[in-house]
C-alpha cells in the first residue's frame, strides 16, 4: 500500500517575545525537521506569527532550499497573534486534507498571545482567542507538536498544548531538535 503524502506545516512565532536567540534556536529545530522532511520526500509549508496577524511565508513545497531560504529570511519582532496563527494553520491543514495529504502541524511559540483575532493588543482577550483556536484544532483531530520556545517551560504553552491535544516539547535542552524531529516522524507514520 502506498504511503499517503505528508506535509509538515510550521507555525513560527516570530514576535518580539520570541527574541532573537530563541528564534535562532527554533530555526535550528526547524532545520532538523526540514532535513527529515526532505529525506522522506514530504512537503513543507510555513506560517509566521508577528504583528497583527499570521501570514504564509512558504506555501506547500518539496524544495528544501526554498524552505531554508524563507526560514533564514524570517524577520522577528512585534506582537504575537497566536489565535490568528492557529486558525491559519487549521485552515491550511483542512485544505491539504481535502487534497489527500496528511498534515502535521509544528507550532513554535512561547504561548504568550498578546494580539487578538481582530488584530488588537491585550493579553486577556488574545489568550481567550488562542484557547478557542486551540480547541478548533483539537476538534479537527490534527496531529500537532507544540514546541515551547520560552527560556523555561511556559505554563501558557503547556495549557494550549493540552487544549489542542498536542505533544509538548520545551525547546531549551540539548538534543531537542532531534527529539522533535523523531516525534514528527512518528506522527507522520501514525
C-alpha positions as CSV (number, residue, x, y, z in Angstrom):
1,X,0.0,0.0,0.0
2,X,1.3,3.4,-0.9
3,X,2.0,5.9,1.9
4,X,-0.2,9.0,1.9
5,X,1.7,12.2,1.3
6,X,2.6,14.0,4.4
7,X,3.0,17.8,4.8
8,X,4.5,19.5,7.8
9,X,3.1,22.9,8.5
10,X,5.4,25.0,10.5
11,X,3.7,27.8,12.5
12,X,6.6,30.0,13.8
13,X,6.2,32.7,16.4
14,X,8.4,35.5,15.1
15,X,7.2,38.1,17.6
16,X,9.3,40.3,19.9
17,X,8.7,37.9,22.9
18,X,10.5,35.1,21.0
19,X,13.7,37.2,21.0
20,X,16.5,36.8,18.5
21,X,18.3,33.9,20.4
22,X,15.1,31.9,20.9
23,X,14.1,32.4,17.3
24,X,17.5,31.2,16.3
25,X,17.1,28.0,18.4
26,X,13.6,27.5,16.9
27,X,15.1,27.8,13.4
28,X,17.7,25.2,14.3
29,X,15.0,22.7,15.3
30,X,13.0,23.5,12.2
31,X,16.1,22.9,10.0
32,X,16.5,19.4,11.6
33,X,12.8,18.7,10.7
34,X,13.2,20.1,7.2
35,X,16.1,17.7,6.6
36,X,13.9,14.8,7.7
37,X,11.0,16.0,5.5
38,X,13.4,16.2,2.6
39,X,14.6,12.6,3.2
40,X,11.0,11.4,3.4
41,X,10.0,13.4,0.3
42,X,7.3,15.2,2.3
43,X,6.1,18.6,1.6
44,X,6.5,21.6,4.0
45,X,4.8,24.9,4.4
46,X,5.5,27.8,6.8
47,X,3.3,30.3,8.5
48,X,4.7,33.2,10.6
49,X,3.0,35.0,13.5
50,X,4.1,38.5,14.2
51,X,2.5,41.9,14.3
52,X,-1.3,41.9,13.9
53,X,-1.8,38.6,12.0
54,X,-0.3,35.4,10.7
55,X,0.9,35.1,7.2
56,X,2.0,32.3,4.8
57,X,5.7,32.7,4.3
58,X,6.1,29.4,2.4
59,X,3.3,27.8,0.5
60,X,3.5,23.9,0.3
61,X,6.7,22.8,-1.4
62,X,9.2,20.0,-1.5
63,X,12.1,22.4,-2.1
64,X,14.4,22.2,0.9
65,X,16.5,25.1,-0.5
66,X,13.4,27.4,-0.7
67,X,12.3,26.4,2.8
68,X,15.7,27.1,4.3
69,X,15.9,30.4,2.4
70,X,12.5,31.5,3.7
71,X,13.3,30.4,7.2
72,X,16.6,32.3,7.2
73,X,14.9,35.5,6.0
74,X,12.1,35.2,8.6
75,X,12.1,38.6,10.5
76,X,11.4,38.9,14.2
77,X,9.6,41.5,16.3
78,X,6.1,42.8,17.0
79,X,3.1,41.3,18.8
80,X,2.0,37.6,19.0
81,X,-1.2,37.0,17.1
82,X,-1.3,33.4,18.3
83,X,-5.1,32.8,17.6
84,X,-4.6,34.1,14.1
85,X,-1.7,31.7,13.6
86,X,-3.6,28.7,15.0
87,X,-6.6,29.4,12.8
88,X,-4.4,29.8,9.7
89,X,-2.7,26.5,10.4
90,X,-6.0,24.8,10.9
91,X,-7.4,26.2,7.7
92,X,-4.3,25.1,5.8
93,X,-4.4,21.6,7.3
94,X,-8.1,21.2,6.4
95,X,-7.4,22.3,2.8
96,X,-4.5,19.9,2.5
97,X,-6.5,17.0,3.9
98,X,-9.1,17.6,1.2
99,X,-6.2,17.1,-1.3
100,X,-5.4,13.7,0.2
101,X,-2.4,14.8,2.2
102,X,-1.7,14.1,5.9
103,X,-0.9,17.4,7.7
104,X,1.3,17.6,10.7
105,X,1.4,21.0,12.5
106,X,4.5,22.0,14.3
107,X,3.9,25.1,16.4
108,X,7.0,27.0,17.7
109,X,5.9,29.6,20.3
110,X,6.1,30.6,23.9
111,X,2.3,30.6,24.0
112,X,2.1,34.2,25.2
113,X,-0.6,35.6,22.9
114,X,-1.0,39.4,23.1
115,X,-2.9,40.2,19.8
116,X,-6.5,39.0,19.5
117,X,-8.3,37.8,16.3
118,X,-9.2,41.4,15.5
119,X,-5.6,42.4,15.5
120,X,-5.9,44.4,18.7
121,X,-3.4,44.1,21.6
122,X,-4.3,42.9,25.0
123,X,-3.2,39.7,26.7
124,X,-6.6,38.6,28.3
125,X,-8.6,38.7,25.0
126,X,-5.7,37.4,23.0
127,X,-5.3,34.4,25.3
128,X,-9.0,33.7,25.2
129,X,-9.0,33.8,21.4
130,X,-5.9,31.5,21.4
131,X,-7.6,28.9,23.6
132,X,-10.7,29.0,21.3
133,X,-8.5,28.5,18.2
134,X,-6.6,25.7,20.0
135,X,-9.9,24.0,20.7
136,X,-10.7,24.2,17.0
137,X,-7.5,22.3,16.2
138,X,-8.5,19.6,18.7
139,X,-12.0,19.3,17.2
140,X,-10.4,18.6,13.7
141,X,-8.1,16.0,15.4
142,X,-4.9,17.3,13.7
143,X,-1.5,15.9,14.5
144,X,0.2,18.7,16.4
145,X,3.6,19.2,18.1
146,X,3.9,22.3,20.3
147,X,7.5,23.4,20.7
148,X,7.8,25.8,23.7
149,X,10.4,28.4,22.8
150,X,10.5,30.0,26.2
151,X,13.8,30.0,28.2
152,X,12.0,27.9,30.8
153,X,8.8,25.7,30.2
154,X,5.9,28.2,30.0
155,X,2.6,27.4,31.7
156,X,0.6,29.2,28.9
157,X,2.3,27.0,26.2
158,X,1.5,23.9,28.2
159,X,-2.1,24.9,28.7
160,X,-2.5,25.5,24.9
161,X,-0.9,22.1,24.2
162,X,-3.4,20.3,26.4
163,X,-6.4,22.1,24.9
164,X,-5.3,21.2,21.3
165,X,-4.2,17.7,22.4
166,X,-0.7,18.4,21.1
167,X,2.6,16.7,22.0
168,X,4.5,19.3,24.1
169,X,8.3,19.9,23.9
170,X,10.2,22.6,25.8
171,X,13.0,23.7,23.4
172,X,15.8,24.7,25.8
173,X,17.7,21.4,26.1
174,X,20.4,19.7,24.2
175,X,19.1,17.3,21.6
176,X,15.7,18.8,21.5
177,X,15.9,19.2,17.7
178,X,16.4,15.5,17.2
179,X,13.6,14.6,19.7
180,X,11.2,17.0,18.0
181,X,12.2,15.6,14.6
182,X,11.6,12.0,15.8
183,X,8.2,12.9,17.2
184,X,7.2,14.5,13.9
185,X,8.2,11.3,12.1
186,X,6.2,9.2,14.5
187,X,3.1,11.4,13.9
188,X,3.7,11.0,10.1
189,X,3.7,7.2,10.5
190,X,0.7,7.2,12.8
